[in-house]
Amino acid sequence: MSEQSERRHRSDADGWAGATRQVHAGFVPGVPQNTSVVPIYQTAAYEFPDYETARDIFALRKPGNLYSRTGNPTNTVLEKRVAALDNGVAALAVASGQAATSIALLALARTGQHIVASNRLYGGTVDLLGDTFADFGITATFVDPSDASAWGAATTDRTRAWFVESVDNPTGRVPELRALADAAHERDIPLVVDNTVTPSLLRPFDFGADVVVYSATKFLGGHGAALAGVVVDGGTFDFTAHPERWPQFTTPSARFGGVTFATDLPQGSSPYITYARVKLAHDLGPALSAHSAFLIVQGIETLDLRIRRQTSSALAIATALAGNPRVSAVHYAGLPSHPDHERAKRQLKAAASVFSFDLAAGEQEVGAFIDRLRLFSLAANIGDARSLVIHPATTTHSRFTRQQLEAAGFSRSTIRLSIGLEDPDDLVADLEQALVAVKEPVLA
């Protein structure tokens, strides 16, 4: 720090008036503290040391804090930590998982272009791709995630991304990621994977994915206390192989003084994340607050411990449900009866702790069952420390037609569970006492 800067922030020596002391006393920008816990940098703007540094940061010639709409030191810790978990090269933290999906795909697809996506996505993502993106002039085709040939058949010369969830919500189906990645790359298309349900259980980059998105609200945070989303770049997709398909990365940007993102950034930078940050996050403004980033970072510190407990409990609970006569099907990849059981064992460390089951008596008994539960909270979230229950057909997927429900592999009698950290025996007992209220199926 220069002598002039030091004098400017030493209020007692300079004899500043009370109003000036209210603004400046006791604080020197840029002075580090020796905290062992990640601090909350609750600031909108950043003081630059000099004119040249400010100019170079805004021109992308030098890294640094610009404004909290595009980054914050607390958020940076979150970004680096999630990128490290997945062996990615860079990440961008934003205000929600929905914002992460939006930014991740808008960085790839423009007006007049196209996305191929799984037909078993979370309902809000289907709304985004099928409705709002259509308003932007970006079309989407939904296909069976387990049928790689269907993805190829749906792809056109306008397609710029394939999008799939690591584990389908709520049916627990597990797509063959390597096959999808290879098929996408043959067509010069990046594979984008939503890994919200399986952090620490799966690293999609190990199976050929190019971009990973998270609703960090869920398992990464783990306590349902803050909204957040993260986009991670694996650094594997070469936008220069067919530069005419990716002008946003391979042609000079007039807005940024002629910078070409794919070739002109500092060594080790991610063209994809930089573009997403300085253009899309900057312009659209889905900024993550420093306090929310802090809460997610705190959650990540116990991620592995929570996931181990939740997946272990999920197996016990799914096994108990599978043996209950009032349950007609359990959609849980940890059970040998699940169609993707073997694939789940190859791709995942354990089956996800979010799964669903069908009431044998049908949808008319859903309300009676849910209203009798005492430990499971009726909430539209997953990955919480608390165990949660929801009826997808009337909530998270309520805008699905019956045909869409069938294509997604579940029905109006399907109930989704997200297993928390309670004792599994207590959770099983709660489910069993609630099932007593359900009429037994009539056997033919």
Helices and strands as residue ranges (DSSP letters): H 3-8, H 11-14, H 18-24, H 51-58, H 73-86, E 90-94, H 97-106, E 114-118, H 123-127, I 128-132, H 133-135, E 139-143, H 148-154, E 159-165, H 177-186, E 191-194, G 204-207, E 211-215, E 229-233, G 243-245, H 247-250, G 254-256, H 261-264, H 271-275, I 276-281, H 282-284, H 290-300, H 303-322, E 327-331, H 341-347, E 354-359, G 363-365, H 366-372, E 377-378, E 388-390, G 392-394, H 402-408, E 414-418, H 424-435
